Amino acid sequence: MGDLLVRDVSEELKESLVARADRAGHSVSDEVKAILRQEVGEVPQAPDLDGMSALEALRSIMKADNAEEEAIYIEIMEEIEAERKRDFGRPFEDFE
């Protein structure tokens, strides 16, 4: 992978990028790469989901833009996990 150096970035733009990265829970570098991917149209590589929990997989796919979206994803996954646990160990219906 290559590096990219951007010169003469105003303090206002830099602060805006830092704030945006903080809201998204990303590093500034990761946030800038996400912006570039979106603007250039590059499709990010699919994450390797092997060994991930459902919540980890959902996070890697959905990449919430803010804490509110992250909370929604977590709530959804907690509901799915709770439902899965309720069904776990339940006897199979008689197939006859």
C-alpha positions in Angstrom: 0.0 0.0 0.0 1.2 3.5 -0.7 1.2 6.7 1.3 -0.4 10.0 0.4 0.7 13.3 1.7 -1.7 16.3 1.5 -0.1 19.7 2.0 -1.6 23.0 3.1 -4.7 21.7 4.8 -6.3 24.5 6.7 -6.7 24.2 10.5 -10.5 24.4 10.1 -10.5 21.5 7.7 -8.1 19.5 9.9 -10.3 20.1 13.0 -13.4 19.1 11.0 -11.8 15.9 10.0 -10.6 15.1 13.5 -14.1 15.8 14.9 -15.7 13.6 12.1 -13.3 10.8 12.9 -14.0 11.0 16.6 -17.8 10.8 16.0 -17.3 7.8 13.8 -14.8 6.2 16.3 -12.1 6.1 13.6 -8.6 7.4 13.3 -8.3 10.5 11.2 -6.4 8.4 8.6 -9.2 5.8 8.4 -11.8 8.6 8.2 -10.0 10.3 5.3 -9.6 6.9 3.5 -13.4 6.3 3.9 -14.2 9.7 2.5 -11.8 9.1 -0.4 -13.4 5.7 -1.1 -16.9 7.2 -1.1 -15.9 10.1 -3.4 -13.8 8.1 -5.8 -16.3 5.2 -5.8 -13.9 2.5 -4.7 -15.7 -0.4 -3.1 -13.9 -1.6 0.1 -12.9 -5.2 0.3 -15.3 -7.4 2.1 -14.1 -8.2 5.6 -13.2 -11.7 6.6 -16.1 -12.8 8.8 -14.7 -16.1 9.9 -14.6 -16.4 13.6 -16.5 -13.2 14.2 -19.6 -12.9 16.4 -22.7 -11.7 14.6 -22.3 -8.2 16.2 -18.7 -8.0 15.1 -19.7 -9.0 11.6 -22.5 -6.5 11.5 -20.2 -3.7 12.7 -17.6 -4.5 10.1 -20.2 -4.5 7.3 -22.4 -1.6 8.4 -19.7 0.8 9.8 -22.0 3.1 11.7 -21.4 6.8 11.0 -22.2 7.9 14.5 -22.8 6.7 18.1 -26.6 6.7 17.6 -26.4 4.3 14.7 -23.9 2.1 16.6 -26.4 1.9 19.5 -29.1 0.8 17.1 -26.9 -1.9 15.7 -26.0 -3.1 19.2 -29.6 -3.2 20.2 -30.6 -5.2 17.1 -27.8 -7.7 17.7 -28.7 -8.0 21.4 -32.3 -8.8 20.5 -31.1 -11.4 17.9 -28.8 -13.0 20.5 -31.5 -13.1 23.1 -33.9 -14.7 20.7 -31.3 -17.3 19.7 -30.6 -18.1 23.4 -34.4 -18.6 24.0 -34.5 -21.1 21.2 -31.4 -22.9 22.2 -32.1 -26.3 23.8 -35.8 -26.2 22.8 -36.8 -29.7 21.7 -37.6 -30.3 18.1 -41.2 -30.6 17.1 -42.4 -34.1 16.3 -41.9 -34.6 12.6 -44.6 -37.4 12.3 
